[in-house]
């Protein structure tokens, strides 16, 4: 996964995979997802990212699987 932030346009772009984009879908006025031919998410774009996604803070944490 790659997260890119473009400060000049206040846009965040999150790439989940490097598969080709078949279609871009508008989720809301400022959020778009790109999907492959099978409808799997490839990437997401968030416009006005500081206001819409709280981009002032970013963290990543991988959670281990819980066993019973």
FIPATOR-838963 format. One line per 3 residues: number of its first residue (from 1); their letters; for each residue x, y, z of C-alpha. Coordinates in pm, whole numbers, plus 50000, padded with zeros to 5 digits. Layout:
<pts>
NUM = a = X/Y/Z  ...
</pts>
This chain:
<pts>
1 = xxx = 50000/50000/50000  50120/50350/49918  49982/50673/50061
4 = xxx = 50060/50995/49876  49964/51345/49987  49969/51640/49747
7 = xxx = 49983/51955/49958  49929/52189/49662  49580/52044/49604
10 = xxx = 49518/51902/49957  49457/51561/49800  49539/51218/49944
13 = xxx = 49578/50915/49720  49592/50565/49869  49704/50282/49641
16 = xxx = 49605/49939/49768  49735/49741/49471  49907/49798/49137
19 = xxx = 49630/49638/48929  49493/49838/48639  49199/50071/48695
22 = xxx = 48883/49980/48507  48645/50239/48653  48641/50530/48899
25 = xxx = 48338/50558/49125  48232/50870/49315  48153/50776/49674
28 = xxx = 48078/51131/49785  48156/51483/49667  48525/51450/49766
31 = xxx = 48592/51075/49777  48655/50851/49478  48753/50487/49448
34 = xxx = 48915/50313/49155  48820/49952/49089  48960/49681/48862
37 = xxx = 48759/49479/48608  48628/49250/48884  48514/49541/49103
40 = xxx = 48798/49508/49355  48929/49834/49500  49260/49949/49353
43 = xxx = 49292/50296/49505  49107/50580/49677  49134/50956/49631
46 = xxx = 49029/51203/49900  49000/51567/49800  49021/51837/50074
49 = xxx = 49198/51566/50273  49288/51773/50579  48923/51855/50646
52 = xxx = 48766/51529/50523  49011/51271/50653  49186/51429/50951
55 = xxx = 49511/51405/50759  49705/51594/51023  49780/51252/51175
58 = xxx = 49856/50923/51001  49951/50592/51158  49967/50231/51049
61 = xxx = 49929/49932/51276  49916/49569/51169  49699/49366/51400
64 = xxx = 49782/49002/51460  49513/48742/51429  49347/48642/51757
67 = xx = 49325/48269/51829  49061/48120/52057
</pts>
